[in-house]
Amino acid sequence: MSSHIENQPRPWINAALAIAPVVLALLLGQWATFPNLAGWYANLAKPDFNPPNWIFGPMWTCLYALMAYSAWRIWNLPANLPGRSVALLLFYAQLVLNALWSWMFFGLNNPMAGLIDVVPQWLLIVATIYHFRRLDLRAAYCLLPLAVWVAFATLLNFEIWRLNG
């Protein structure tokens, strides 16, 4: 009976495991970012391709929603599926670096610290996409916009560091 219960779908638990960490990363990032926007960030020299501030909120909202959906799809796969645990570990590792970036860049007012975080973050996103692709193509595709945006963010972070160094 116990193994039968373990094999039952756990939609609410899987949803919580996918959504709660993503929401936590979003909130932790905002906690470091918002207090530093009007003062420190506003006074930095930025490249010509720097998007207006209003773009970041909607963009990250969409990216976080796609991340949660993507993780949820992987959580709904059989627990014993080869590669599932590694894929989820990579997903949560990139999510930790995602939240940490805000603290390193905005919280410490340090673009170099942001660069130290964002490069391995992007590599973990690419690795997550690779591992998700082997399990669920749609889950992998949902992370492609994140990879593109973080690649852009890396370039932007680099230019802000260079212009203000």
KELUM-287675 format. One record per residue (C-alpha): residue number from 1; chain; x negated, y, z. Coordinates in Angstrom, 3 decimals. Each point is the difference from the previous one (the first is absolute). Layout:
residues N
- NUM	A	X	Y	Z
...
//
This chain:
residues 165
- 1	A	0.000	0.000	0.000
- 2	A	-2.797	2.414	0.853
- 3	A	-1.672	-0.320	-3.437
- 4	A	3.383	0.572	-1.665
- 5	A	0.382	3.262	1.915
- 6	A	-3.561	1.075	-0.859
- 7	A	0.772	-0.430	-3.712
- 8	A	3.125	2.162	0.146
- 9	A	-0.212	3.396	-1.650
- 10	A	-0.607	2.822	2.475
- 11	A	1.243	3.029	-1.938
- 12	A	0.195	2.439	2.923
- 13	A	-3.324	-1.033	1.489
- 14	A	-1.666	0.148	-3.414
- 15	A	1.509	3.425	-0.630
- 16	A	-1.282	1.249	3.358
- 17	A	-3.463	-1.436	-0.659
- 18	A	-0.080	1.828	-3.325
- 19	A	1.684	3.286	0.909
- 20	A	-1.079	0.761	3.586
- 21	A	-3.779	0.114	-0.651
- 22	A	0.516	2.144	-3.103
- 23	A	2.187	2.453	1.923
- 24	A	-2.559	0.028	2.821
- 25	A	-2.795	0.816	-2.489
- 26	A	2.121	2.792	-1.459
- 27	A	0.737	1.504	3.428
- 28	A	-3.599	-0.277	1.203
- 29	A	-1.182	1.685	-3.189
- 30	A	2.491	2.841	0.374
- 31	A	-1.022	0.492	3.615
- 32	A	-3.562	0.781	-1.101
- 33	A	0.892	1.843	-3.210
- 34	A	2.764	2.489	0.810
- 35	A	-1.809	1.978	2.735
- 36	A	-2.932	0.578	-2.368
- 37	A	1.807	1.019	-3.199
- 38	A	0.681	3.682	0.650
- 39	A	-3.359	0.813	1.561
- 40	A	-2.949	-2.154	-0.904
- 41	A	1.195	-1.584	-3.273
- 42	A	1.522	3.218	-1.371
- 43	A	-3.377	1.735	0.341
- 44	A	-2.018	-2.662	-1.856
- 45	A	-1.234	0.552	-3.537
- 46	A	1.830	-2.478	-2.249
- 47	A	-0.493	-1.088	-3.610
- 48	A	2.291	1.247	-2.779
- 49	A	1.699	-3.402	-0.185
- 50	A	1.101	0.095	3.653
- 51	A	3.773	-0.616	0.003
- 52	A	2.312	2.351	1.891
- 53	A	0.573	-1.058	3.602
- 54	A	3.693	-0.762	-0.596
- 55	A	-0.952	-2.937	-2.290
- 56	A	-1.657	-2.018	2.768
- 57	A	3.109	-0.658	2.112
- 58	A	2.187	-1.441	-2.770
- 59	A	-2.934	-1.857	-1.539
- 60	A	-1.018	-1.699	3.251
- 61	A	3.630	-0.774	0.838
- 62	A	0.304	-1.898	-3.296
- 63	A	-3.367	-1.712	0.490
- 64	A	0.856	-1.090	3.552
- 65	A	3.378	-1.336	-1.165
- 66	A	-1.731	-1.992	-2.745
- 67	A	-2.578	-1.304	2.504
- 68	A	2.708	-1.178	2.398
- 69	A	1.969	-1.666	-2.800
- 70	A	-3.141	-1.650	-1.319
- 71	A	-0.986	-1.361	3.425
- 72	A	3.573	-1.174	0.600
- 73	A	-0.125	-2.047	-3.190
- 74	A	-3.201	-1.703	1.186
- 75	A	1.397	-0.596	3.503
- 76	A	2.985	-1.776	-1.608
- 77	A	-2.242	-2.553	-1.669
- 78	A	-0.573	-3.332	1.783
- 79	A	-2.362	0.464	2.947
- 80	A	-2.180	-2.901	-1.125
- 81	A	-0.431	1.332	-3.546
- 82	A	-3.754	0.098	-0.743
- 83	A	-1.281	3.548	-0.096
- 84	A	2.957	1.605	1.797
- 85	A	-1.843	0.633	3.271
- 86	A	-3.035	1.500	-1.743
- 87	A	2.235	2.221	-2.134
- 88	A	1.852	1.296	3.065
- 89	A	-3.255	0.549	1.888
- 90	A	-1.315	2.117	-2.885
- 91	A	3.272	1.920	-0.170
- 92	A	-0.092	0.906	3.690
- 93	A	-3.719	0.823	-0.131
- 94	A	0.604	2.561	-2.762
- 95	A	2.983	1.334	1.959
- 96	A	-2.200	0.564	3.079
- 97	A	-2.506	1.910	-2.130
- 98	A	2.893	1.934	-1.531
- 99	A	1.100	1.280	3.421
- 100	A	-3.597	0.500	1.130
- 101	A	-0.780	2.213	-3.001
- 102	A	2.312	2.738	1.290
- 103	A	-1.823	-0.007	3.319
- 104	A	-3.418	0.034	-1.613
- 105	A	0.761	2.690	-2.594
- 106	A	2.597	2.174	1.757
- 107	A	-0.377	-0.973	3.655
- 108	A	-3.783	0.456	-0.017
- 109	A	0.169	2.782	-2.620
- 110	A	-2.637	-1.978	-1.869
- 111	A	0.234	-0.775	-3.740
- 112	A	-3.144	-2.182	0.189
- 113	A	1.641	-2.176	2.657
- 114	A	3.013	-0.267	-2.308
- 115	A	-2.257	-1.217	-2.813
- 116	A	-1.574	-2.598	2.281
- 117	A	3.523	-1.367	0.541
- 118	A	1.642	0.397	-3.407
- 119	A	-2.561	-1.898	-2.081
- 120	A	0.351	-3.315	1.908
- 121	A	3.740	0.698	0.245
- 122	A	0.257	0.088	-3.802
- 123	A	-2.076	-3.195	-0.289
- 124	A	2.336	-1.735	2.463
- 125	A	3.023	1.173	-2.009
- 126	A	-1.492	-1.500	-3.164
- 127	A	-0.772	-3.243	1.862
- 128	A	3.552	-0.052	1.377
- 129	A	1.442	0.421	-3.491
- 130	A	-2.180	-2.845	-1.246
- 131	A	1.144	-2.330	2.777
- 132	A	3.642	1.079	-0.177
- 133	A	-0.058	-0.598	-3.776
- 134	A	-0.841	-3.652	0.594
- 135	A	3.069	-0.319	2.245
- 136	A	2.627	2.409	-1.358
- 137	A	-0.484	2.142	-3.086
- 138	A	2.655	2.545	1.010
- 139	A	-1.646	0.500	3.404
- 140	A	-3.310	0.669	-1.750
- 141	A	1.555	2.416	-2.501
- 142	A	1.551	1.960	2.870
- 143	A	-3.499	0.796	1.272
- 144	A	-1.350	1.287	-3.327
- 145	A	1.280	3.564	0.589
- 146	A	-1.758	-0.067	3.385
- 147	A	-3.287	-1.010	-1.636
- 148	A	0.311	2.793	-2.577
- 149	A	0.941	2.614	2.601
- 150	A	-2.794	-0.997	2.399
- 151	A	-2.498	0.070	-2.890
- 152	A	1.183	3.544	-0.717
- 153	A	-0.128	0.818	3.719
- 154	A	-3.580	-1.272	0.115
- 155	A	-0.996	2.382	-2.795
- 156	A	1.877	2.838	1.689
- 157	A	-1.602	-0.796	3.374
- 158	A	-3.447	-0.065	-1.641
- 159	A	0.544	3.357	-1.693
- 160	A	1.237	1.608	3.228
- 161	A	-3.091	-1.326	1.777
- 162	A	-2.265	1.264	-2.796
- 163	A	1.618	3.439	-0.148
- 164	A	-0.099	0.473	3.776
- 165	A	-3.250	-1.789	0.865
//
